[in-house]
Amino acid sequence: MYLTPRPRFLLVLASVALFAGCDALVGSEPDLIWGVHGTKAGWLHKPRVAAFDKDDHLFIADLTDRIQVFDRDGKYLRGWRTPDLNIDGPSGLTVDRYGRLLVADTHFYRVLVYSNVGELLFQIGDGVQGTTPGRFGYTTDVVIDKAGNFYVAEYGENDRIQVFSPEGKWLRQWGGHGYGPGEFLRPRALRDG
């Protein structure tokens, strides 16, 4: 008795279904590329995080603790460094509704608030790692709510969300490290409403 090779047919059918509608088989190319590898102005060294502002300017932070700004066509506009160099880079960027750039400066245990041209306006956290209210583990992201309060996600021993007033005063926190209800493992990617 001869059996047809059904498993091979099903594998081919599953492969075709997996890629249906995907341009990966067509050989698509990107429409635009920002920067080249390196540390000169307009070049990028392992970009870590990016955010757009209302004018379609793209803010990018890379592993050299630089923040660079490009227009929608990839033209370099300006850039600056965070106050300290760690060669790890921030892991969270948000442009808030006031046009400020909020930076989760991960390995310096703080949030930096910049004007859209790179002027450091203020920072939240004293830059000392800690678990007490107002101190951070590794910050991963920051957003603001309608009242202008800052919500900061962090991981490490803390794995929590801390909330600060528009002036940077600690208000409250929740979470903690774990798998249970109300606990987190490396919270990140916050989005404002």
Residue pairs with C-beta under 8 A, 6 or more apart in sequence:
19 25
32 73
32 74
33 74
34 44
34 58
34 60
34 70
34 74
35 42
35 43
35 44
35 47
35 60
35 68
35 70
35 74
35 76
36 43
36 44
37 43
37 44
37 45
38 44
38 45
39 45
39 64
39 66
41 68
41 76
41 79
42 68
42 70
42 76
42 79
44 60
44 62
44 68
45 62
45 63
45 64
46 62
46 63
46 89
47 60
47 61
47 62
48 61
48 62
48 63
48 89
48 90
48 91
49 60
49 61
49 89
49 90
49 91
49 92
49 93
50 58
50 59
50 60
50 61
50 93
51 58
51 59
51 93
51 94
51 95
51 101
52 58
52 59
52 95
53 59
53 95
53 99
53 116
54 95
54 99
56 71
56 72
57 69
57 70
57 71
57 72
57 77
57 116
58 69
58 70
58 71
58 72
59 67
59 68
59 69
59 93
59 95
59 101
60 67
60 68
60 69
60 70
61 67
61 89
61 90
61 93
61 103
62 68
62 89
63 87
63 88
63 89
64 81
64 85
64 87
64 89
65 81
65 82
65 84
65 85
65 86
65 87
65 88
65 89
65 90
66 79
66 80
66 81
66 82
66 89
67 79
67 80
67 81
67 82
67 90
67 93
67 101
67 103
67 114
67 118
68 76
68 78
68 79
69 76
69 77
69 78
69 79
70 76
70 77
71 77
78 117
78 118
79 118
80 114
80 118
82 90
82 103
82 105
82 108
82 112
83 108
83 112
83 120
84 108
84 127
86 107
86 108
88 106
88 107
89 106
90 103
90 104
90 105
90 106
90 112
91 104
91 106
91 138
91 139
91 140
91 141
91 188
92 102
92 103
92 104
92 106
92 139
92 140
92 141
92 142
92 153
92 188
92 190
93 101
93 102
93 103
93 104
94 101
94 102
94 141
94 142
94 143
94 144
94 190
94 192
95 101
95 102
95 116
96 102
96 143
96 144
96 192
97 144
97 192
99 115
99 116
100 113
100 114
100 115
100 116
100 121
101 113
101 114
101 115
101 116
102 111
102 112
102 113
102 142
102 143
102 144
102 150
103 111
103 112
103 113
103 114
103 142
104 111
104 139
104 140
104 141
104 142
104 152
104 153
105 111
105 112
105 123
105 139
106 138
106 139
106 140
107 138
108 127
109 125
109 127
109 128
109 129
109 130
109 135
109 136
109 137
109 138
109 139
110 123
110 124
110 125
110 126
110 127
110 136
110 139
111 123
111 124
111 125
111 136
111 139
111 142
111 150
111 152
112 120
112 123
113 120
113 121
113 122
113 123
113 124
114 120
114 121
115 121
122 168
123 168
124 142
124 150
124 152
124 164
124 168
125 134
125 135
125 136
125 139
126 134
126 135
128 135
129 135
129 136
129 137
129 156
130 136
130 137
131 137
131 157
131 158
133 162
133 170
133 173
134 162
134 164
134 170
136 152
136 154
136 158
136 162
137 154
137 155
137 156
137 157
137 158
137 159
138 154
138 155
138 156
139 152
139 153
139 154
140 153
140 154
140 155
140 186
140 187
140 188
140 189
141 152
141 153
141 187
141 188
141 189
141 190
142 150
142 151
142 152
142 153
142 190
143 150
143 151
143 190
143 191
143 192
144 150
144 151
144 166
144 192
145 151
145 192
145 193
146 193
147 166
148 165
148 166
149 163
149 164
149 165
149 166
149 171
150 163
150 164
150 165
150 166
150 168
151 161
151 162
151 163
151 190
152 161
152 162
152 163
152 164
153 160
153 161
153 187
153 188
153 190
154 160
154 161
154 162
154 187
155 184
155 185
155 186
155 187
155 188
157 177
158 175
158 176
158 177
159 175
159 176
159 177
159 178
159 183
159 184
159 185
159 186
159 187
160 173
160 174
160 175
160 176
160 184
160 187
161 173
161 174
161 175
161 184
161 187
161 190
162 170
162 172
162 173
163 170
163 171
163 172
163 173
164 170
164 171
165 171
174 182
175 182
175 183
175 184
175 187
176 182
176 183
176 184
177 183
177 184
177 185
178 184
178 185
179 185
